[in-house]
Amino acid sequence: MKPIRLQKFMADAGLMSRRAAEEEIRLGRVSVNGHPAEIGMVIDPAHDLVTYRGRRIAFVRREHVYIMMNKPRGYLCATEDDRGRKCVTDLLDGVEARVYPVGRLDLTSEGMLLLTDDGELKNRLTHPKNSPAKVYRVKVAESVSDEQHKALTEPMDIDGYTIRPVEVTVGEHDESGTVLKMTLHEGRNRQIRKMCETVGLTVKRLSRISIGNLKLDGLPVGKWRYLDEKEVAYLYRITEGKEERHV
């Protein structure tokens, strides 16, 4: 294997993102061949001994794993929970790699979730600068006025942060409420629920239906599949700041 930058080696090992690895190196928690590591140093993964918090980071010659899941409600976007709640990784029967959710959907939300052990891609997809468009189907309990619709599409302060404009389309409406299609270019914590609450709307159901040009395409709730090489290449391409193209 060719020499590689230390932070990339740690990300490729599925340990953390490159940015997080750089911080751990800066804090002196990483050593190479018994000596404190430096950010940007190049190592030979097959021969150099890398330790993190005193434990060796094993060099494993393997391919990364990329998964798309249709997350059900009632599952945490986590690998484990100290309160014993169900986690999305509990649904991954037969997957031996230790994969991590890319971003999050809260406990009561559902829909498309990506998981991977590729720390580099995970970091790209969750960085605010590169975040691809994410489309959500949102069912609210009320009818939506023109004023509420306008407010949802304009800059709005959420938890002291001014969010980027959101594209909102008002869909079907009946006695049970109204369906909104909302396209976000960033993903603040519980952003859609907080936006709707701000304008006086109550979210009854929230589902993510696409990330960039990737769609669920009939994937049943609670099921998952591997991404193919073309889809993975697409995710790398759009997180390089290049023009979005169809897979």
DRENROGU-810660 format. One record per residue: y negated, x, z of N, C-alpha, C in turn. Coordinates in Angstrom, 1 decimal. Each point is the difference from the previous one (the first is absolute). Layout:
nc2 / nc1 / nc3 / cac2 / cac1 / cac3 / cc2 / cc1 / cc3
Y / X / Z / Y / X / Z / Y / X / Z
...
! end
This chain:
nc2 / nc1 / nc3 / cac2 / cac1 / cac3 / cc2 / cc1 / cc3
1.2 / 0.8 / 0.0 / -1.2 / -0.8 / 0.0 / -1.2 / 0.9 / 0.0
-1.1 / -0.4 / -0.7 / -1.2 / 0.7 / -0.1 / -0.8 / -0.1 / 1.3
-0.8 / 1.1 / 0.3 / -0.9 / -0.1 / 1.2 / -0.8 / -1.2 / -0.1
-0.4 / -0.5 / 1.2 / -0.7 / -1.3 / 0.1 / -1.0 / 0.1 / 1.2
-1.1 / -0.7 / -0.1 / -1.0 / 0.0 / 1.1 / 0.7 / -0.7 / 1.2
-0.3 / 0.5 / 1.2 / 0.6 / -0.4 / 1.2 / -0.2 / -1.5 / 0.2
-1.2 / -0.5 / -0.1 / -0.2 / -1.5 / 0.2 / 0.7 / -0.9 / -1.0
0.2 / 0.5 / -1.2 / 0.8 / -0.8 / -0.9 / 1.5 / 0.1 / 0.4
0.5 / 1.1 / 0.4 / 1.4 / 0.1 / 0.5 / 0.2 / -1.0 / 1.1
-0.9 / -0.1 / 1.0 / 0.1 / -1.0 / 1.1 / 0.0 / -1.4 / -0.5
-0.9 / -0.3 / -1.0 / -0.1 / -1.3 / -0.6 / 1.3 / -0.4 / -0.7
0.5 / 1.0 / -0.8 / 1.2 / -0.2 / -0.8 / 1.2 / -0.2 / 0.9
0.0 / 0.5 / 1.2 / 1.1 / -0.2 / 1.0 / -0.1 / -1.4 / 0.6
-1.0 / -0.8 / -0.4 / -0.1 / -1.3 / 0.6 / -0.5 / -0.1 / 1.4
-0.6 / 1.2 / 0.4 / -0.4 / 0.1 / 1.4 / -1.4 / -0.7 / 0.2
-0.9 / 0.1 / -0.9 / -1.3 / -0.5 / 0.1 / -0.8 / 0.2 / -1.3
-1.2 / -0.5 / -0.1 / -0.8 / 0.2 / -1.2 / -0.5 / 1.5 / 0.0
-0.5 / 0.4 / -1.2 / -0.6 / 1.3 / 0.0 / -1.2 / 0.2 / 0.9
-0.8 / -1.1 / 0.0 / -1.2 / 0.1 / 0.9 / 0.4 / 0.1 / 1.4
1.0 / -0.8 / 0.5 / 0.5 / 0.1 / 1.3 / 0.6 / 1.4 / 0.3
0.7 / 0.5 / -0.9 / 0.6 / 1.3 / 0.1 / -1.1 / 1.1 / 0.2
-1.1 / -0.1 / -0.7 / -1.1 / 1.0 / 0.1 / -0.6 / -0.1 / 1.4
-0.1 / -1.2 / 0.5 / -0.5 / -0.1 / 1.4 / 0.9 / 0.6 / 1.0
1.3 / -0.2 / -0.1 / 1.0 / 0.5 / 0.9 / 0.0 / 1.6 / -0.1
-0.1 / 0.5 / -1.2 / -0.1 / 1.5 / -0.2 / -1.3 / 0.5 / 0.7
-1.1 / -0.7 / -0.2 / -1.2 / 0.4 / 0.6 / 0.0 / 0.0 / 1.5
0.8 / -0.9 / 0.6 / 0.2 / -0.1 / 1.4 / 1.0 / 1.0 / 0.6
0.6 / 0.8 / -0.9 / 0.9 / 1.0 / 0.5 / 1.4 / -0.4 / 0.3
0.4 / -1.2 / -0.6 / 1.3 / -0.5 / 0.4 / 1.1 / 0.3 / -1.0
-0.4 / 0.8 / -1.0 / 1.0 / 0.4 / -1.1 / 0.1 / 1.5 / 0.0
1.2 / 0.5 / -0.1 / 0.2 / 1.5 / -0.1 / 0.9 / 0.3 / -1.2
-0.2 / 1.2 / -0.6 / 0.8 / 0.4 / -1.1 / 0.5 / 1.4 / 0.4
1.4 / 0.1 / 0.0 / 0.6 / 1.2 / 0.4 / -0.5 / 0.5 / 1.4
-0.3 / -0.9 / 0.9 / -0.4 / 0.4 / 1.3 / -1.4 / 0.3 / 0.2
-0.8 / -0.1 / -1.1 / -1.5 / 0.2 / 0.1 / -0.8 / -1.3 / -0.2
-1.1 / -0.1 / 0.6 / -0.8 / -1.2 / -0.2 / -0.4 / -0.2 / -1.5
0.2 / -1.2 / -0.5 / -0.3 / -0.3 / -1.4 / -1.4 / -0.1 / -0.3
-0.4 / 0.1 / -1.2 / -1.4 / -0.2 / -0.5 / 0.0 / -1.0 / -1.1
-1.1 / -0.8 / 0.0 / -0.1 / -1.0 / -1.1 / -0.1 / 0.7 / -1.3
0.8 / -0.5 / -1.0 / 0.0 / 0.5 / -1.3 / 1.0 / 1.1 / -0.3
0.7 / 0.5 / 1.1 / 0.9 / 1.1 / -0.2 / 1.2 / -0.4 / -0.9
0.5 / 0.9 / -0.7 / 1.1 / -0.3 / -0.9 / 1.3 / 0.5 / 0.6
1.1 / -0.8 / -0.1 / 1.3 / 0.4 / 0.6 / 1.1 / -0.1 / -1.0
1.1 / 0.6 / 0.3 / 1.2 / -0.2 / -0.8 / 0.9 / -0.9 / 0.8
0.1 / -1.3 / -0.3 / 0.8 / -0.9 / 0.8 / 1.5 / 0.4 / 0.2
0.5 / 0.7 / -0.9 / 1.5 / 0.4 / 0.1 / 0.2 / 1.1 / 1.0
-1.1 / 0.8 / 0.3 / 0.2 / 1.2 / 0.8 / -0.9 / 0.0 / 1.3
-1.2 / -0.5 / -0.1 / -0.9 / 0.0 / 1.2 / 0.4 / -1.0 / 1.0
-0.1 / 0.4 / 1.3 / 0.3 / -0.9 / 1.1 / -1.3 / -0.7 / 0.4
-0.1 / -1.3 / -0.2 / -1.2 / -0.8 / 0.4 / 0.4 / -0.9 / 1.2
-0.8 / 0.1 / 1.0 / 0.2 / -0.8 / 1.2 / -1.2 / -0.9 / 0.3
0.2 / -1.2 / 0.5 / -1.1 / -0.9 / 0.4 / 0.3 / -0.5 / 1.4
-0.9 / 0.3 / 0.9 / 0.1 / -0.3 / 1.4 / 1.3 / 0.6 / 0.6
0.4 / 1.2 / -0.5 / 1.2 / 0.7 / 0.5 / 1.3 / -0.4 / -0.7
-0.1 / -1.0 / -0.9 / 1.2 / -0.4 / -0.7 / 0.0 / 0.4 / -1.5
1.1 / 0.5 / -0.5 / 0.1 / 0.5 / -1.4 / -0.1 / -1.2 / -0.9
-0.8 / 0.2 / -1.1 / -0.1 / -1.0 / -1.1 / 1.0 / 0.5 / -1.0
1.1 / -0.8 / -0.1 / 1.1 / 0.4 / -0.9 / -0.4 / -0.2 / -1.5
0.4 / 1.0 / -0.8 / -0.2 / -0.1 / -1.4 / 1.2 / -0.7 / -0.6
-0.2 / -1.1 / -0.6 / 1.0 / -0.8 / -0.6 / -0.3 / -0.2 / -1.5
0.9 / 0.5 / -0.8 / -0.2 / -0.1 / -1.4 / 0.4 / -1.4 / -0.5
-0.9 / -0.9 / -0.1 / 0.4 / -1.4 / -0.4 / -1.2 / -0.6 / -0.7
0.3 / -1.1 / -0.7 / -1.1 / -0.8 / -0.6 / -0.6 / -1.0 / 1.0
-1.2 / -0.4 / -0.3 / -0.7 / -0.9 / 0.9 / 0.6 / -1.4 / -0.3
-0.3 / -0.9 / 0.9 / 0.5 / -1.4 / -0.1 / -1.3 / -0.9 / 0.0
0.0 / -1.0 / -1.0 / -1.1 / -0.9 / -0.2 / 0.5 / -1.4 / 0.0
-0.5 / -0.8 / 0.9 / 0.6 / -1.4 / 0.1 / -1.2 / -1.0 / 0.0
0.3 / -1.2 / -0.7 / -0.8 / -1.1 / 0.0 / 0.7 / -1.1 / 0.8
-0.6 / -0.6 / 1.0 / 0.6 / -1.1 / 0.8 / -0.9 / -1.3 / -0.1
0.7 / -1.1 / 0.1 / -0.8 / -1.3 / 0.2 / 0.1 / -0.3 / 1.4
-1.0 / 0.5 / 0.8 / 0.1 / -0.1 / 1.4 / -0.1 / -1.5 / 0.5
0.9 / -0.3 / 0.9 / 0.0 / -1.4 / 0.6 / -1.0 / 0.0 / 1.2
-0.5 / -1.2 / 0.3 / -0.8 / -0.1 / 1.2 / 0.9 / 0.3 / 1.3
-0.6 / 0.5 / 1.0 / 0.7 / 0.2 / 1.2 / 0.6 / 1.4 / 0.1
-0.4 / 0.9 / -0.9 / 0.5 / 1.4 / 0.0 / -1.2 / 0.9 / 0.1
0.1 / 1.0 / 0.8 / -1.1 / 1.0 / 0.2 / 0.1 / 1.1 / -1.1
-1.1 / 0.4 / -0.5 / 0.0 / 1.2 / -1.0 / 0.0 / 1.3 / 0.8
1.2 / 0.2 / 0.5 / 0.3 / 1.2 / 0.9 / 1.5 / 0.4 / -0.1
0.3 / 1.2 / 0.4 / 1.4 / 0.4 / 0.0 / 0.7 / -0.3 / 1.3
-0.8 / -0.3 / 1.1 / 0.6 / -0.3 / 1.3 / -1.1 / -0.7 / 0.8
0.4 / -0.7 / 1.1 / -0.9 / -0.7 / 0.8 / 0.5 / 0.0 / 1.5
-0.9 / 0.5 / 0.9 / 0.4 / 0.1 / 1.4 / 0.2 / -1.3 / 0.7
-0.5 / -1.1 / -0.7 / 0.2 / -1.3 / 0.6 / 1.2 / -0.8 / -0.6
0.8 / 0.7 / -0.9 / 1.2 / -0.6 / -0.5 / -0.2 / -1.0 / -1.1
-1.2 / 0.0 / -0.6 / -0.2 / -0.9 / -1.1 / 0.6 / 0.5 / -1.3
0.3 / -0.9 / -1.0 / 0.6 / 0.4 / -1.2 / -1.0 / 0.8 / -0.9
0.6 / 1.1 / -0.6 / -0.8 / 0.9 / -0.9 / 0.5 / -0.1 / -1.4
-0.9 / 0.3 / -0.9 / 0.4 / -0.1 / -1.5 / 1.2 / 0.9 / -0.3
0.1 / 1.1 / 0.7 / 1.1 / 0.9 / -0.3 / 1.3 / -0.5 / 0.4
0.0 / -1.1 / 0.9 / 1.3 / -0.6 / 0.3 / 0.6 / -0.7 / -1.2
-0.8 / -0.3 / -1.0 / 0.5 / -0.7 / -1.2 / 0.6 / 1.0 / -1.0
-0.1 / 1.3 / 0.2 / 0.4 / 1.0 / -1.0 / 1.4 / 0.4 / 0.1
1.0 / -0.9 / -0.1 / 1.4 / 0.4 / 0.1 / 0.3 / 0.9 / -1.1
0.7 / 1.1 / 0.3 / 0.5 / 0.9 / -1.0 / -1.0 / 1.1 / -0.4
-1.2 / 0.0 / 0.6 / -1.0 / 1.1 / -0.3 / 0.1 / 1.0 / 1.1
0.5 / 1.2 / -0.4 / 0.2 / 1.1 / 1.0 / -1.3 / 0.8 / 0.3
-0.9 / 0.0 / -1.0 / -1.3 / 0.8 / 0.2 / -0.8 / -0.7 / 1.0
-0.8 / 0.8 / 0.7 / -1.0 / -0.6 / 1.0 / -1.3 / -0.3 / -0.7
-0.2 / -1.2 / -0.4 / -1.1 / -0.4 / -0.8 / -1.1 / -0.7 / 1.0
-1.2 / 0.0 / -0.5 / -1.1 / -0.5 / 0.8 / -0.8 / -1.1 / -0.8
-0.5 / -1.0 / 0.6 / -0.8 / -1.0 / -0.7 / -1.3 / 0.7 / -0.5
-0.4 / -0.4 / -1.2 / -1.3 / 0.5 / -0.6 / -1.0 / -1.1 / 0.3
-0.9 / 0.3 / 0.9 / -1.0 / -1.0 / 0.5 / 0.7 / -1.0 / 0.8
-0.5 / -1.2 / 0.1 / 0.6 / -1.0 / 0.9 / -0.3 / -1.4 / -0.4
0.9 / -0.9 / 0.4 / -0.2 / -1.5 / 0.0 / 0.2 / -0.4 / 1.4
-0.9 / -0.8 / 0.6 / 0.2 / -0.3 / 1.4 / 1.3 / -0.9 / 0.2
0.3 / -0.3 / 1.3 / 1.2 / -0.6 / 0.4 / 0.2 / -1.4 / -0.7
-1.0 / -0.7 / -0.2 / 0.1 / -1.4 / -0.5 / -0.3 / 0.0 / -1.5
-0.2 / 1.1 / -0.7 / -0.2 / 0.1 / -1.4 / 1.3 / 0.4 / -0.7
0.0 / -0.3 / -1.3 / 1.2 / 0.3 / -0.8 / -0.4 / 0.6 / -1.3
1.1 / 0.3 / -0.8 / -0.3 / 0.5 / -1.4 / 0.3 / 1.4 / -0.2
-0.6 / 0.6 / -1.1 / 0.4 / 1.3 / -0.5 / -0.4 / 1.1 / 1.0
1.0 / 0.8 / 0.3 / -0.2 / 1.2 / 0.9 / 0.7 / 1.2 / -0.7
-0.6 / 1.1 / -0.1 / 0.6 / 1.2 / -0.5 / 0.4 / 0.9 / 1.2
1.2 / 0.6 / -0.1 / 0.4 / 1.0 / 1.0 / 0.5 / 1.2 / -0.7
-0.2 / 1.2 / 0.6 / 0.4 / 1.2 / -0.6 / 0.1 / 1.1 / 1.1
0.7 / 1.1 / -0.4 / 0.0 / 1.2 / 0.8 / -0.8 / 1.1 / -0.7
-0.8 / -0.4 / -1.0 / -0.9 / 0.9 / -0.7 / -1.3 / 0.0 / 0.6
-0.3 / 1.0 / 0.9 / -1.2 / 0.0 / 0.8 / -1.3 / 0.1 / -0.9
0.2 / 0.7 / -1.1 / -1.1 / 0.2 / -0.9 / -0.5 / -1.3 / -0.6
1.0 / -0.7 / -0.6 / -0.4 / -1.3 / -0.6 / -0.5 / -1.0 / 1.0
0.6 / 0.0 / 1.2 / -0.4 / -0.9 / 1.1 / -1.5 / 0.3 / 0.3
-0.3 / 1.2 / 0.1 / -1.4 / 0.4 / 0.3 / -1.0 / -0.4 / -1.1
0.5 / 0.1 / -1.3 / -0.9 / -0.4 / -1.1 / -0.2 / -1.5 / 0.0
1.0 / -0.8 / 0.3 / -0.1 / -1.4 / -0.1 / -0.8 / -0.6 / 1.1
-0.1 / 0.7 / 1.1 / -0.7 / -0.6 / 1.2 / -1.4 / 0.6 / 0.1
-0.3 / 1.0 / -0.8 / -1.4 / 0.6 / 0.1 / -1.0 / -1.0 / -0.6
-1.1 / -0.3 / 0.7 / -0.9 / -1.0 / -0.5 / -0.6 / 0.3 / -1.4
-0.1 / 1.3 / -0.4 / -0.5 / 0.3 / -1.3 / 0.9 / -0.4 / -1.1
1.3 / 0.1 / 0.3 / 1.0 / -0.2 / -1.1 / 0.7 / -1.4 / 0.0
-0.2 / -0.7 / 1.1 / 0.7 / -1.3 / 0.2 / 0.0 / -0.9 / -1.2
1.2 / -0.3 / -0.6 / 0.1 / -0.9 / -1.1 / -0.3 / -1.4 / 0.4
-0.4 / -0.9 / -1.0 / -0.3 / -1.4 / 0.3 / 1.3 / -0.6 / 0.5
-0.2 / -0.9 / 1.0 / 1.1 / -0.7 / 0.6 / -0.4 / -1.5 / 0.0
0.9 / -0.8 / -0.5 / -0.2 / -1.5 / -0.2 / 0.8 / -0.8 / 1.0
-0.7 / -0.9 / 0.6 / 0.6 / -0.9 / 1.1 / -0.1 / -1.4 / -0.4
1.0 / -0.8 / 0.3 / -0.1 / -1.5 / 0.0 / -0.2 / -0.4 / 1.4
-1.1 / -0.7 / 0.2 / -0.5 / -0.4 / 1.3 / -0.1 / -1.5 / 0.1
0.8 / -0.7 / 0.9 / -0.1 / -1.4 / 0.2 / -0.9 / -0.3 / 1.2
-1.1 / -0.7 / -0.2 / -0.9 / -0.3 / 1.2 / 0.1 / -1.5 / 0.2
-0.3 / -0.4 / 1.3 / 0.2 / -1.4 / 0.4 / -1.0 / -0.9 / -0.6
-1.2 / 0.5 / -0.3 / -1.1 / -0.8 / -0.4 / -0.3 / 0.0 / -1.5
-0.8 / -0.9 / -0.5 / -0.6 / 0.1 / -1.3 / -1.0 / 1.1 / 0.0
-0.3 / 0.7 / -1.1 / -0.9 / 1.1 / 0.0 / -1.3 / -0.4 / -0.8
-1.1 / 0.1 / 0.7 / -1.3 / -0.3 / -0.6 / -0.5 / 1.1 / -0.9
-1.0 / -0.3 / -0.8 / -0.6 / 1.0 / -0.9 / -0.6 / 1.1 / 0.9
-0.6 / -0.4 / 1.1 / -0.7 / 1.0 / 0.9 / 1.1 / 0.9 / 0.6
1.1 / -0.5 / 0.4 / 1.1 / 0.8 / 0.6 / 0.5 / 1.0 / -1.0
0.3 / -0.6 / -1.2 / 0.5 / 0.9 / -1.1 / -1.0 / 1.1 / -0.3
-1.2 / -0.3 / -0.1 / -1.0 / 1.1 / -0.3 / -0.1 / 1.0 / 1.1
0.1 / -0.4 / 1.3 / 0.0 / 0.9 / 1.1 / 1.2 / 0.9 / 0.0
1.1 / -0.5 / -0.4 / 1.2 / 0.8 / 0.0 / 0.0 / 1.2 / -1.1
-0.8 / -0.2 / -1.0 / -0.1 / 0.9 / -1.1 / -1.1 / 1.0 / 0.2
-0.8 / -0.1 / 1.0 / -1.2 / 0.9 / 0.2 / 0.4 / 1.0 / 1.1
-0.8 / 1.1 / 0.1 / 0.2 / 1.0 / 1.1 / 0.0 / -0.7 / 1.3
0.9 / 0.3 / 0.9 / 0.1 / -0.7 / 1.3 / 0.3 / 1.1 / 1.1
-0.6 / -0.1 / 1.1 / 0.3 / 0.9 / 1.1 / 1.2 / -0.5 / 0.8
1.0 / 0.9 / 0.1 / 1.2 / -0.3 / 0.7 / 0.2 / 1.2 / 1.0
-0.1 / -0.3 / 1.3 / 0.2 / 1.0 / 1.1 / -0.9 / 1.1 / -0.2
-1.3 / -0.2 / -0.4 / -1.0 / 1.0 / -0.1 / 0.1 / 0.8 / -1.3
0.8 / -0.5 / -0.9 / 0.2 / 0.7 / -1.3 / -0.3 / -1.0 / -1.1
-0.8 / 0.5 / -1.0 / -0.3 / -0.9 / -1.2 / 1.0 / 0.2 / -1.0
0.8 / -1.1 / -0.2 / 1.1 / 0.1 / -1.0 / -0.5 / 0.0 / -1.4
0.8 / 0.5 / -0.9 / -0.3 / -0.1 / -1.4 / 0.2 / -1.4 / -0.5
-0.7 / -0.4 / -1.1 / 0.1 / -1.4 / -0.5 / 1.5 / -0.3 / -0.3
0.3 / -1.3 / 0.2 / 1.3 / -0.5 / -0.2 / 0.0 / -1.0 / -1.1
0.9 / 0.0 / -1.0 / 0.1 / -1.0 / -1.0 / 0.8 / -1.2 / 0.6
-0.6 / -1.2 / -0.1 / 0.7 / -1.2 / 0.5 / 0.0 / -1.1 / -1.0
1.1 / -0.6 / -0.2 / 0.2 / -1.1 / -0.9 / 0.5 / -1.2 / 0.8
-0.6 / -1.1 / -0.1 / 0.4 / -1.2 / 0.7 / 1.0 / -0.8 / -0.9
1.2 / -0.2 / 0.6 / 1.1 / -0.7 / -0.8 / 0.2 / -1.4 / 0.4
1.2 / -0.4 / 0.0 / 0.4 / -1.5 / 0.3 / -0.4 / -0.4 / 1.4
-0.3 / -1.2 / 0.1 / -0.4 / -0.6 / 1.3 / 0.6 / -1.4 / 0.2
0.6 / -0.2 / 1.2 / 0.5 / -1.3 / 0.4 / -0.2 / -0.2 / 1.4
0.6 / -1.1 / 0.6 / -0.2 / -0.3 / 1.4 / 0.4 / 1.1 / 1.0
0.9 / 0.9 / -0.5 / 0.4 / 1.1 / 0.9 / -0.9 / 1.2 / 0.0
-1.0 / 0.0 / -0.9 / -0.9 / 1.2 / -0.1 / -0.3 / 0.5 / -1.4
-0.4 / 1.2 / -0.1 / -0.5 / 0.6 / -1.3 / 0.7 / 1.4 / -0.1
0.3 / 0.3 / -1.3 / 0.6 / 1.3 / -0.3 / -1.1 / 0.9 / -0.6
-0.1 / 1.2 / 0.6 / -0.9 / 1.0 / -0.6 / 0.8 / 1.2 / -0.5
-0.5 / 0.5 / -1.1 / 0.5 / 1.3 / -0.5 / -1.1 / 1.0 / 0.3
0.4 / 1.0 / 0.9 / -1.0 / 1.0 / 0.4 / 0.4 / 1.4 / -0.4
-0.8 / 0.8 / -0.7 / 0.3 / 1.3 / -0.4 / -0.9 / 1.0 / 0.7
0.7 / 0.9 / 0.8 / -0.7 / 1.0 / 0.8 / 0.2 / 1.4 / -0.6
-1.0 / 0.8 / 0.2 / 0.0 / 1.4 / -0.4 / 0.0 / 0.9 / 1.2
0.2 / -0.5 / 1.1 / 0.2 / 0.7 / 1.2 / 0.8 / -0.9 / 1.0
0.4 / 0.5 / 1.1 / 0.8 / -0.8 / 0.9 / -0.3 / 0.3 / 1.4
-1.1 / -0.6 / 0.5 / -0.3 / 0.1 / 1.4 / 1.0 / -0.8 / 0.9
0.1 / 0.3 / 1.2 / 0.9 / -0.7 / 0.9 / -0.3 / -1.5 / 0.1
1.0 / -0.8 / -0.4 / -0.1 / -1.5 / 0.0 / -1.3 / -0.4 / -0.8
-0.3 / 0.7 / -1.0 / -1.3 / -0.3 / -0.7 / -0.1 / -1.4 / -0.5
1.0 / -0.6 / -0.7 / 0.0 / -1.3 / -0.6 / -0.2 / -1.0 / 1.1
0.8 / 0.1 / 1.1 / -0.1 / -1.0 / 1.0 / -1.4 / 0.0 / 0.7
-0.5 / 1.2 / 0.2 / -1.4 / 0.1 / 0.6 / -1.0 / -0.5 / -1.0
0.1 / 0.2 / -1.3 / -1.0 / -0.5 / -0.9 / 0.0 / -1.5 / 0.0
1.2 / -0.6 / 0.0 / 0.1 / -1.4 / -0.1 / -0.5 / -0.6 / 1.3
0.3 / 0.6 / 1.1 / -0.5 / -0.5 / 1.3 / -1.6 / 0.0 / 0.0
-0.5 / 1.1 / -0.5 / -1.5 / 0.1 / -0.1 / -0.7 / -1.1 / -0.7
0.7 / -0.5 / -1.0 / -0.7 / -1.1 / -0.8 / 0.6 / -1.4 / 0.4
0.8 / -0.1 / 1.1 / 0.4 / -1.2 / 0.5 / 1.3 / -0.6 / -0.7
0.9 / 0.9 / -0.5 / 1.2 / -0.4 / -0.6 / 1.2 / 0.5 / 0.9
1.0 / -0.8 / 0.0 / 1.2 / 0.3 / 0.8 / 1.2 / 0.4 / -0.9
0.5 / 1.2 / 0.1 / 1.1 / 0.4 / -0.8 / 1.3 / -0.6 / 0.5
0.7 / -0.7 / -0.8 / 1.3 / -0.6 / 0.3 / 1.2 / 0.9 / -0.5
-0.2 / 0.7 / -1.1 / 1.0 / 0.8 / -0.6 / -0.6 / 1.1 / -0.8
0.5 / 1.2 / 0.1 / -0.6 / 1.1 / -0.8 / 1.1 / 0.9 / -0.5
0.0 / 0.2 / -1.4 / 1.0 / 0.7 / -0.6 / -0.6 / 1.0 / -1.0
0.5 / 1.3 / 0.0 / -0.5 / 0.9 / -1.0 / 1.0 / -0.1 / -1.2
-0.6 / -0.2 / -1.2 / 0.8 / -0.3 / -1.2 / 0.0 / 1.2 / -0.9
-0.9 / 1.0 / 0.1 / 0.1 / 1.1 / -0.9 / -0.8 / 1.2 / 0.6
0.3 / 1.2 / -0.5 / -0.7 / 1.2 / 0.3 / -0.2 / 0.7 / -1.3
-1.3 / 0.1 / -0.4 / -0.2 / 0.5 / -1.4 / 0.7 / -0.9 / -1.0
0.7 / 0.6 / -0.9 / 0.8 / -0.8 / -0.9 / 1.4 / -0.3 / 0.4
0.4 / 0.4 / 1.2 / 1.3 / -0.3 / 0.5 / 0.1 / -1.4 / 0.6
1.0 / -0.7 / -0.4 / 0.1 / -1.4 / 0.5 / 1.4 / -0.2 / 0.5
0.1 / -1.1 / 0.9 / 1.3 / -0.3 / 0.6 / 1.0 / -0.5 / -1.1
-0.5 / -0.7 / -1.0 / 0.9 / -0.5 / -1.1 / 1.3 / -0.6 / 0.5
-0.1 / -0.9 / 0.9 / 1.2 / -0.8 / 0.4 / 0.8 / 0.7 / 1.1
-0.4 / 1.1 / 0.5 / 0.7 / 0.6 / 1.1 / 0.0 / -0.9 / 1.2
1.2 / -0.4 / 0.5 / 0.0 / -1.0 / 1.1 / -0.5 / 0.5 / 1.3
-0.5 / -0.9 / 0.8 / -0.6 / 0.4 / 1.4 / 1.1 / 0.7 / 0.8
-0.3 / 1.1 / 0.6 / 0.9 / 0.8 / 0.8 / 0.9 / 0.9 / -0.8
-0.1 / 0.1 / -1.3 / 0.7 / 0.9 / -0.9 / -0.8 / 1.1 / -0.4
0.6 / 1.1 / -0.5 / -0.7 / 1.2 / -0.5 / 0.7 / 0.6 / -1.2
-0.7 / 0.9 / -0.7 / 0.6 / 0.7 / -1.1 / -0.6 / 1.4 / -0.1
0.6 / 0.9 / -0.7 / -0.6 / 1.3 / -0.2 / -1.0 / -0.1 / -1.2
-1.1 / 0.8 / 0.1 / -0.9 / 0.1 / -1.1 / 0.7 / 1.0 / -1.0
-0.3 / -0.3 / -1.3 / 0.5 / 0.9 / -1.0 / -1.0 / 1.2 / -0.2
0.4 / 1.0 / -0.8 / -0.8 / 1.1 / -0.3 / -1.4 / -0.4 / -0.6
0.0 / -0.9 / -0.9 / -1.2 / -0.5 / -0.6 / -1.0 / -0.6 / 0.9
0.5 / -0.7 / 1.0 / -0.8 / -0.7 / 1.0 / -0.6 / 1.1 / 0.9
0.8 / 1.0 / 0.4 / -0.5 / 1.0 / 0.9 / -1.1 / 0.8 / -0.7
0.3 / 0.4 / -1.3 / -1.0 / 0.7 / -0.7 / -1.3 / -0.8 / -0.2
0.1 / -1.3 / -0.1 / -1.2 / -0.8 / -0.1 / -0.8 / 0.1 / 1.3
0.7 / -0.1 / 1.2 / -0.7 / 0.1 / 1.2 / -0.7 / 1.3 / 0.2
0.6 / 1.1 / -0.4 / -0.6 / 1.3 / 0.0 / -1.3 / 0.0 / -0.9
0.2 / -0.6 / -1.1 / -1.1 / 0.1 / -1.0 / -1.2 / -0.8 / 0.5
0.1 / -1.2 / 0.5 / -1.1 / -0.8 / 0.4 / -0.7 / 0.6 / 1.3
0.7 / 0.8 / 0.7 / -0.6 / 0.6 / 1.2 / -0.6 / 1.3 / -0.2
-0.1 / 0.4 / -1.3 / -0.7 / 1.2 / -0.4 / -1.4 / -0.4 / -0.5
-0.4 / -1.3 / 0.1 / -1.3 / -0.4 / -0.4 / -0.1 / -0.2 / -1.5
1.2 / -0.1 / -0.7 / 0.0 / -0.2 / -1.4 / 0.0 / -1.5 / -0.3
-0.2 / -0.4 / -1.2 / -0.1 / -1.4 / -0.4 / 1.4 / -0.6 / 0.3
0.0 / -1.2 / 0.5 / 1.2 / -0.7 / 0.3 / 0.7 / -0.5 / -1.3
1.3 / 0.2 / -0.1 / 0.7 / -0.4 / -1.2 / 1.2 / -0.8 / 0.4
0.5 / -0.8 / -0.9 / 1.2 / -0.8 / 0.3 / 1.2 / 0.9 / -0.1
1.0 / -0.4 / 0.9 / 1.3 / 0.7 / 0.0 / 0.8 / -0.6 / -1.1
! end
